[in-house]
Amino acid sequence: LPETQGTGLGRQFFELVKEKAIENQQNAIFLNVNKYNNAIHFYNKLGFIKVKDEVIDIGNGYVMDDYVMEVAI
């Protein structure tokens, strides 16, 4: 939400996910983000890189037009 941007909450959530991923012996974290979502800049700041384009048919003529992003941990 725009009112929570810049408060550090997103980074805190990411750090929690990262901690859990490490506890579970994961080497990376992946996410999908819409290609036109401004959050891509935030994910880049966290170290995520685009690894794939993905179009997913979600039915009724709609698709998710996403980037798959990854950050090594």
C-alpha positions, 0 to 999 in steps of 0.5 A, a space after each residue: 500500500 502506498 501509505 506503508 511505502 518507505 516505512 521499512 515494513 517491506 524489508 522486514 517482511 523480506 528479512 523474515 522470509 529470508 530467515 525462514 528460507 535459510 532455516 529450510 536450507 534454501 539457496 534462493 527466493 523466487 517471486 512473481 511480479 507483474 511486468 508493470 508493477 512499480 514494486 520491481 524497483 523495490 525488489 531490485 534494491 533487495 537484490 532480486 534479478 529478473 530470471 524469466 518472463 512468464 504469462 499464465 492463463 488464469 481463466 476467463 480471458 485473463 492472464 498474469 504477465 509477470 517477471 519471475 525474480 530471484 535473489 540468492 541467499 
